[in-house]
Amino acid sequence: MGKKQRAFRRTRKLKKILRISATSLLMILLLIIAVGGKVLYDVKGTTDAAYESVARTQKAKPIDLKRKEPFSVLLLGVDTGALGRTEQGRSDTIMVATVNPTTEQTTLVSLPRDTYAEIVGQGSFDKINHAYAFGGTAMTIATVEKLLDIPINYYVTINMEGIESLVDAVGGIEVSNPFAFTYEETEFPIGLQYLNGSNALKYVRMRYDDPDGDYGRQARQRQVIEGIMKQAVSIRGLTGYQEILASLGDNIKTDIRFKDAESIIRNYRGAFSKVESEQAKGEGFMQDDISYQRLLPDELARIQGLLKKQLAK
């Protein structure tokens, strides 16, 4: 075999590795971690450092990933790490993703953080994001399972500092801002604009000046996630994959084991080609001078039915 042919094969192999690493970043953003080539070792190190099991009150039935069974992931964006916070914090962002390889679809449902729900293990009803402050990830999983009447197979948490680092690691992102606003002395004009990590964090945190309140903020959070995904598969995102993984390493926790991540990337690739986003919408009410969002029976049944359908084999 000539030198040029060997070099060509090495180049093809490198390109393949980089493509796999790009896919891994997409999976991480949907909170699934992928592997491949030299990236295998980098991702394994990140996965090992990020792995953290939780003491669940009720364990979900184990998923056979080799047989391509659908599964669910609880995605939590927590406010630890933002504005110098080091305490437990609350879950500012709560999403449930269902991944179904048969329908080749991932469904992403956002839950309002002010949703009035039974906090399992606390013996009271409160805002759903308080579950994280009371009992961390385990209590949040139990609370979401109770509310939605579905099993949660895996979880992933990322703190706000991680979002900022991740945006910077991919070289910044572009978003289309639906309306002009100012937040923490930073102006965000209407229309397409570039955001670095610091400004992206401000962009997703602003709520009170949004005409749609927390629903508007959740829409901006999804914009930022989409922007990161777009950058992650760009040339700059590929060549900087190690920096991207490093930015996640200290700011992400998950109970997805490395061997499970390998099975997911091999068997569920098609399910990530189509992502459907849904927003659970509640009705506002006041209780003891505190505002909440109540998911009315029809809306709750709609969301439950949607997720259960995607988890059906």
FENCORWO-V583160 format. One record per pair of residues at least 6 apart in sequence whose ideal C-beta (glycine too) atoms are under 7 Angstrom apart, sorted by the first residue. I is the first residue (numbers start at 1). GAP is how many residues later the second one is. D is the distance in Angstrom with one decimal. If there is no record, write none. Layout:
i gap d
I GAP D
I GAP D
This chain:
i gap d
17 19 5.7
17 20 3.4
17 21 6.1
17 22 5.8
18 220 4.5
20 14 6.6
20 16 3.0
20 17 6.4
20 19 6.2
21 15 6.4
21 18 4.3
21 217 6.5
21 220 4.4
22 210 6.2
22 211 4.5
22 215 6.6
22 216 5.5
23 11 5.2
23 242 6.8
24 9 6.2
24 10 3.4
24 11 6.7
24 15 6.6
24 19 5.7
25 207 3.7
25 212 6.6
25 216 6.9
25 219 6.1
26 203 5.6
26 206 6.3
26 207 6.7
26 246 6.5
27 6 6.0
27 7 4.6
27 238 6.6
27 245 6.8
28 220 6.4
29 196 5.8
29 199 5.9
29 200 5.3
30 67 6.0
30 76 6.3
30 242 6.4
31 42 5.3
31 44 5.3
31 66 7.0
31 125 3.4
31 223 6.6
32 224 6.8
32 229 6.7
32 232 5.1
33 10 5.9
33 14 5.2
33 223 6.3
33 228 4.4
34 9 6.8
34 227 6.4
34 231 3.9
35 8 5.2
35 226 6.3
35 227 5.4
35 230 6.0
39 202 6.5
42 200 5.8
42 203 5.4
43 202 6.5
44 214 5.4
46 199 4.7
46 202 6.0
46 203 4.9
47 211 4.7
47 214 6.0
48 210 6.6
49 200 5.1
50 199 6.6
50 202 4.8
50 203 5.7
50 204 5.3
51 203 6.5
51 204 6.8
51 206 6.4
52 201 4.5
52 203 6.6
53 202 5.2
54 83 4.9
54 84 4.2
54 87 6.9
54 201 6.5
55 83 5.5
56 82 5.7
56 85 6.2
56 86 6.9
57 63 6.6
57 64 6.3
57 85 4.8
58 84 6.9
60 91 3.6
60 92 6.1
60 93 5.1
61 90 6.4
63 6 5.1
63 8 4.6
63 90 5.2
65 195 5.9
65 198 3.8
65 199 6.2
65 202 6.1
66 197 5.9
66 201 6.8
68 33 4.4
68 199 5.1
69 244 6.4
70 28 6.4
70 29 6.2
70 30 4.1
70 31 6.9
70 240 6.3
70 241 5.0
70 243 6.6
71 28 5.6
71 82 4.3
71 83 6.7
72 24 6.2
72 25 6.8
72 26 5.0
72 78 6.2
72 79 6.5
72 80 5.4
72 81 5.1
72 239 6.2
73 24 4.6
73 80 6.9
73 81 4.7
73 82 6.8
73 83 6.3
74 22 5.9
74 67 5.8
74 70 5.9
74 78 4.8
74 81 4.4
75 20 4.2
75 22 6.0
75 81 5.6
76 15 4.5
76 17 6.7
76 18 6.2
76 56 6.8
76 61 6.9
76 64 6.4
76 79 6.8
76 81 4.3
77 14 6.8
77 15 5.3
77 16 3.2
77 81 5.9
77 83 6.9
77 86 6.9
78 11 5.0
78 12 6.9
78 13 5.3
78 14 6.6
78 54 6.3
78 79 5.6
78 81 5.1
79 6 6.2
79 10 4.3
79 11 5.8
79 13 4.9
79 81 5.6
80 6 6.8
80 7 6.8
80 8 6.7
80 9 3.8
80 79 4.7
81 78 3.7
81 79 5.1
81 80 3.2
81 81 6.8
81 170 6.6
82 78 3.5
82 79 6.5
82 119 6.9
88 45 5.7
88 48 6.7
89 44 6.8
90 39 4.6
90 40 6.4
90 42 5.4
90 43 4.9
91 22 6.8
91 38 4.7
91 41 4.1
91 49 6.0
92 21 6.2
92 37 6.9
93 128 5.7
94 17 4.4
94 19 6.1
94 34 6.5
94 35 6.5
95 13 5.8
95 14 6.4
95 15 5.2
96 13 4.9
96 48 6.6
96 52 6.7
96 211 6.5
97 9 5.9
97 10 6.9
97 11 5.1
98 8 7.0
98 9 4.8
98 209 5.4
98 212 3.9
98 213 5.5
99 7 5.0
99 169 5.9
99 172 4.9
100 171 6.0
100 210 4.9
101 166 6.4
101 167 5.1
101 169 6.3
101 170 4.7
104 166 4.3
104 167 5.4
104 169 6.2
104 170 6.0
105 166 6.3
105 169 4.8
105 171 6.2
105 205 6.9
106 165 5.5
106 166 5.7
106 168 7.0
106 169 4.8
107 169 5.0
107 171 6.6
107 199 6.6
107 200 6.9
107 203 4.9
108 167 6.1
108 169 5.0
109 169 4.6
109 171 6.1
109 194 6.0
109 198 6.5
110 108 4.8
110 169 5.0
110 170 6.6
111 17 6.3
111 169 5.3
112 102 5.6
112 168 6.6
112 170 5.4
112 181 4.4
113 14 6.6
113 15 6.6
113 16 4.0
113 101 6.5
114 13 5.1
114 100 6.5
114 177 6.5
114 178 5.4
114 179 4.5
115 12 6.9
115 13 4.3
115 167 5.9
115 178 5.2
115 180 6.1
116 9 6.0
116 11 7.0
116 176 4.2
116 177 6.6
116 178 4.9
117 8 6.7
117 11 4.4
117 26 5.9
117 30 4.9
118 7 5.5
118 25 6.9
118 28 5.8
119 6 6.9
119 7 5.1
119 11 6.5
119 12 5.0
119 15 6.2
119 20 6.8
119 24 5.5
120 19 6.6
120 22 3.9
120 23 4.9
120 26 5.1
121 14 5.7
121 18 5.2
121 21 6.1
122 12 5.2
122 13 6.9
127 165 6.4
128 15 6.1
131 8 4.7
131 9 4.4
131 12 4.3
132 8 4.9
137 18 5.6
137 20 6.1
141 11 4.9
141 14 5.9
144 8 6.1
145 6 6.3
145 7 5.4
148 155 6.7
148 156 5.5
148 159 6.1
149 155 5.3
150 157 5.2
150 158 6.1
150 161 6.2
154 100 6.8
154 101 5.8
154 102 5.1
155 99 6.5
155 100 5.9
156 96 6.6
156 98 4.3
157 95 6.9
157 96 4.9
158 93 5.7
158 94 4.8
159 92 5.1
160 41 6.1
161 90 5.6
162 85 6.8
162 86 6.3
162 89 2.7
162 90 5.9
163 37 6.8
163 38 5.9
164 33 3.9
164 34 6.2
164 36 6.8
164 37 4.6
165 32 6.3
165 82 3.8
165 86 6.4
166 62 6.0
166 78 6.8
166 81 5.1
166 82 6.5
167 6 5.7
167 28 6.8
167 29 6.7
167 30 4.0
167 33 4.3
167 61 6.3
168 28 6.2
168 29 3.7
169 71 6.4
169 74 4.9
169 75 4.3
169 78 4.2
170 58 5.8
170 61 3.8
170 62 5.5
170 67 4.9
170 74 6.2
171 60 6.0
171 65 4.6
172 22 5.6
172 23 6.2
172 24 5.0
173 22 5.5
173 27 6.2
173 51 6.6
173 54 3.2
173 55 5.9
173 58 5.5
174 18 6.1
174 19 6.9
174 20 5.6
174 53 6.0
175 18 6.4
175 20 6.1
175 28 6.7
175 48 4.7
175 49 6.6
175 52 5.5
176 15 6.5
176 16 5.1
177 11 5.4
177 12 6.8
177 13 5.7
177 14 6.2
177 16 6.0
179 11 5.7
180 8 6.5
180 9 5.1
180 10 4.6
181 7 5.4
181 25 6.2
181 28 4.9
183 19 5.0
183 23 4.1
184 18 5.4
186 13 5.9
186 16 5.5
188 15 6.3
195 8 5.9
200 24 5.4
203 17 5.8
203 21 6.6
204 13 6.7
204 16 5.4
204 17 4.8
204 20 5.3
206 11 6.7
207 6 6.4
207 7 5.7
207 10 4.6
210 6 3.5
210 7 5.9
215 64 6.4
215 66 6.8
218 61 6.5
222 55 6.2
231 6 5.0
232 12 6.9
237 7 6.8
278 25 7.0
278 28 6.4
280 15 6.0
280 19 6.5
280 23 4.9
281 18 6.2
282 11 3.1
282 12 5.3
282 13 4.9
283 10 6.9
283 11 5.2
283 13 5.7
284 7 6.1
284 9 5.9
285 7 5.7
285 9 5.8
